[in-house]
Amino acid sequence: KPVKMDKRILNNFENLEWISF
């Protein structure tokens, strides 16, 4: 994952991964 990102975007990223699984 990119290091410099907003927490909101990071949360969305994690949610997308969660949905992927």
Distance bins in CASP14 RR format, pairs under 12 A and 6 or more apart:
PFRMAT RR
TARGET T0000
AUTHOR 0000-0000-0000
RMODE 2
METHOD distances of the structure
MODEL  1
1 9 0 0 0 0 1 0 0 0 0 0 0
1 10 1 0 0 1 0 0 0 0 0 0 0
1 11 0 0 0 0 0 1 0 0 0 0 0
1 12 0 0 0 0 0 1 0 0 0 0 0
1 13 1 0 0 1 0 0 0 0 0 0 0
1 14 0 0 0 0 1 0 0 0 0 0 0
1 16 0 0 0 0 0 1 0 0 0 0 0
1 17 0 0 0 0 1 0 0 0 0 0 0
2 9 0 0 0 0 1 0 0 0 0 0 0
2 10 0 0 0 0 1 0 0 0 0 0 0
2 13 0 0 0 0 1 0 0 0 0 0 0
3 9 0 0 0 0 0 1 0 0 0 0 0
3 10 0 0 0 0 1 0 0 0 0 0 0
4 10 0 0 0 0 0 1 0 0 0 0 0
5 11 0 0 0 0 1 0 0 0 0 0 0
5 12 0 0 0 0 1 0 0 0 0 0 0
5 13 1 0 0 1 0 0 0 0 0 0 0
5 14 0 0 0 0 0 1 0 0 0 0 0
6 12 0 0 0 0 1 0 0 0 0 0 0
6 13 0 0 0 0 0 1 0 0 0 0 0
7 13 0 0 0 0 0 1 0 0 0 0 0
7 14 0 0 0 0 0 1 0 0 0 0 0
8 14 0 0 0 0 0 1 0 0 0 0 0
8 15 0 0 0 0 0 1 0 0 0 0 0
9 15 0 0 0 0 0 1 0 0 0 0 0
9 16 0 0 0 0 0 1 0 0 0 0 0
10 16 0 0 0 0 0 1 0 0 0 0 0
10 17 0 0 0 0 0 1 0 0 0 0 0
11 17 0 0 0 0 0 1 0 0 0 0 0
11 18 0 0 0 0 0 1 0 0 0 0 0
12 18 0 0 0 0 0 1 0 0 0 0 0
12 19 0 0 0 0 0 1 0 0 0 0 0
13 19 0 0 0 0 0 1 0 0 0 0 0
13 20 0 0 0 0 0 1 0 0 0 0 0
14 20 0 0 0 0 0 1 0 0 0 0 0
14 21 0 0 0 0 0 1 0 0 0 0 0
15 21 0 0 0 0 0 1 0 0 0 0 0
END
